């Protein structure tokens, strides 16, 4: 799961990398949600990333990668 912002360049590059790697993933542009939905999703993101920064990637519900860390993403998905 990729939690991202639609205006975030790091988020865009992370999506491009996941697409390049042929990874199946879900994503959510948090800034495009209603205020109520956004509050709920931000609480969910903060469980994995207390800073609530983007992009936040959650792999199989247990491994979290914060930021556009290409090497770490490639290693986690290898």
Secondary structure, 3 states (H helix, E strand, C coil): CEEECCCCHHHHHHHHHHHHCCCCCCEEEHHHCCHHHHHHHHHHHHHHCCCCCCCEEEECCCEEEECCCHHHHHHHHC
